Amino acid sequence: MTDRIIEIEIYRQKHKIRVKGEEDEKYIGRLTSYVDHKMQEVAVKSNSTDDLKIAVLAALNIADEYFSNKKKLDQLNEVIGHMESELESLEDCLLKDDDTIKNIEEATK
């Protein structure tokens, strides 16, 4: 896979960036679209014409989304961990019950 230079546009500004392949180019396109959309949203909400201010506010919004989603993911992973522990506990109980039933069956023969 060879590196290629592509041109992207975010908030009326063109930038040249290096990508490694077609899949990377599609991914970069999605990122570009997302950042451009966030900057457009901030520009409308803030009524600012200062591109740097809009970029910083958009970056803060994106960072907030990232940390909020990371917190939710951490909470979900914690819940999953508890559920896995509960399942292991239940499996242990079932195995013990199986052993108890086998012992009773053997004793009654």
C-alpha positions as CSV (number, residue, x, y, z in Angstrom):
1,M,0.0,0.0,0.0
2,T,1.4,3.4,-1.0
3,D,0.8,6.7,0.7
4,R,-1.1,9.2,-1.3
5,I,-1.8,12.9,-0.7
6,I,-5.4,13.9,-0.9
7,E,-7.1,17.3,-0.6
8,I,-9.9,17.7,1.9
9,E,-12.0,20.7,2.7
10,I,-13.2,21.7,6.2
11,Y,-15.1,24.9,6.8
12,R,-14.1,26.4,3.4
13,Q,-10.4,25.7,4.1
14,K,-8.5,23.2,1.9
15,H,-5.9,20.9,3.4
16,K,-3.6,18.3,1.9
17,I,-3.1,15.2,4.0
18,R,-1.5,11.8,3.5
19,V,-3.5,8.6,3.4
20,K,-2.4,5.0,3.1
21,G,-5.1,3.5,1.0
22,E,-8.7,3.6,-0.3
23,E,-10.1,2.5,3.0
24,D,-8.2,5.2,4.8
25,E,-9.4,7.7,2.2
26,K,-13.0,6.8,2.9
27,Y,-12.4,7.0,6.6
28,I,-10.8,10.4,6.3
29,G,-13.8,11.5,4.2
30,R,-16.1,10.6,7.1
31,L,-13.9,12.4,9.6
32,T,-13.7,15.5,7.3
33,S,-17.5,15.5,6.9
34,Y,-18.0,15.2,10.7
35,V,-15.6,18.0,11.6
36,D,-16.9,20.3,8.9
37,H,-20.5,19.6,10.2
38,K,-19.4,20.4,13.8
39,M,-17.8,23.6,12.7
40,Q,-20.9,24.6,10.7
41,E,-23.0,24.0,13.8
42,V,-20.8,26.0,16.1
43,A,-20.7,28.9,13.6
44,V,-24.5,29.1,13.5
45,K,-24.8,28.8,17.3
46,S,-22.1,31.3,18.1
47,N,-22.7,33.8,15.4
48,S,-18.9,34.1,15.1
49,T,-17.0,34.7,12.0
50,D,-13.6,34.0,13.6
51,D,-12.5,30.7,12.1
52,L,-10.0,30.0,14.9
53,K,-12.7,30.5,17.5
54,I,-15.1,28.3,15.6
55,A,-12.4,25.5,15.2
56,V,-11.6,25.7,19.0
57,L,-15.3,25.5,20.0
58,A,-15.9,22.6,17.6
59,A,-12.8,20.8,19.0
60,L,-14.2,21.3,22.5
61,N,-17.6,19.9,21.4
62,I,-16.0,16.9,19.8
63,A,-13.8,16.3,22.9
64,D,-16.9,16.6,25.1
65,E,-18.7,14.0,22.9
66,Y,-15.6,11.7,23.1
67,F,-15.3,11.9,26.9
68,S,-19.1,11.5,27.4
69,N,-19.1,8.4,25.1
70,K,-16.0,7.0,26.8
71,K,-17.6,7.4,30.2
72,K,-20.7,5.6,28.9
73,L,-18.5,2.8,27.5
74,D,-16.6,2.5,30.8
75,Q,-20.0,2.2,32.6
76,L,-21.2,-0.5,30.1
77,N,-18.0,-2.4,30.5
78,E,-18.4,-2.3,34.3
79,V,-22.0,-3.6,34.0
80,I,-20.8,-6.3,31.6
81,G,-18.1,-7.3,34.1
82,H,-20.7,-7.6,36.9
83,M,-22.9,-9.7,34.6
84,E,-20.0,-12.0,33.7
85,S,-19.2,-12.4,37.4
86,E,-22.9,-13.3,38.1
87,L,-22.9,-15.8,35.2
88,E,-19.8,-17.5,36.6
89,S,-21.4,-17.6,40.0
90,L,-24.5,-19.2,38.5
91,E,-22.4,-21.7,36.5
92,D,-20.6,-22.7,39.7
93,C,-24.0,-23.2,41.5
94,L,-25.3,-25.3,38.6
95,L,-22.2,-27.4,38.6
96,K,-22.5,-27.9,42.4
97,D,-26.1,-28.8,42.0
98,D,-25.2,-31.3,39.2
99,D,-22.6,-32.9,41.6
100,T,-25.2,-33.0,44.4
101,I,-27.8,-34.7,42.1
102,K,-25.2,-37.2,40.9
103,N,-24.2,-38.0,44.5
104,I,-27.8,-38.5,45.6
105,E,-28.5,-40.7,42.5
106,E,-25.4,-42.8,43.3
107,A,-26.4,-43.1,47.0
108,T,-29.9,-44.3,46.2
109,K,-28.8,-47.0,43.8
